[in-house]
Amino acid sequence: MNAREFFYTVAQMRSAQQAYFKTRDPNVFRAARKLENIIDREIERVRSIVTTPEST
C-alpha cells in the first residue's frame, strides 16, 4: 500500500466509524472493523520495515 492508498483507506475508515456511531448499524460496524484491520496490518507491515534492531 502506498501513502495515497493509506490516506484514502484511513479516510474511509473514519467515515465508517463516524457512520457507525451515528447509526449503530451492525453492517456499518463490520465495514468499519474490516477497514481498521486493513490499517492495522499496514501499520505493522511498515513498522517491520522501518524498525531497526536495537544495538547492544
N, C-alpha and C positions, 0 to 999 in steps of 0.2 A: 504494500500500500504506500503510495507516495503522499506527500504533505497535503496536496489538494484533496485527495480521496479521504484522508484522515479528517481534514477540516469538515468536509461535507457530511461524512458519517457522524461526526460529533454533533453537527448542527441537526441532523435527522434525529439522533438520539435524544437531544434536549427537547426537540419538538414533541417527540413521542412521550417523554417523561411529563412534560407540561400537560399534554392532552390527557394522559392517564390521571393526573391529579385533579383535573377538571371533571372528568367523567367517571373515573373508577371502573372503566370498561376492561374486563379481563383480556379481551383481544388486544387492546391497546397496550396493556401491561406486558403481554407476551412479546409484542413487537419491540417495546422499549427494552426488555430484558435481552432480546436477541441482539439488538444494537449495542447494548452495554457489553455483552460477551465479546462481540467483534472488536470493540475498542479495547477491552481488557487484554485480549490476545495480542493485538497490535502493540500495545504498550509493552507487554512482556517481550515480544519479538525484538523490538527496538532496544529495550533495556539490555537484552542479552548481547546485542551487537556493540553498544556503546560502553557498557560496563567493562572496565579493565580489572584484571586481578590485582588485589592489593599487594603492594610489595612488603616483604618482611625483613 
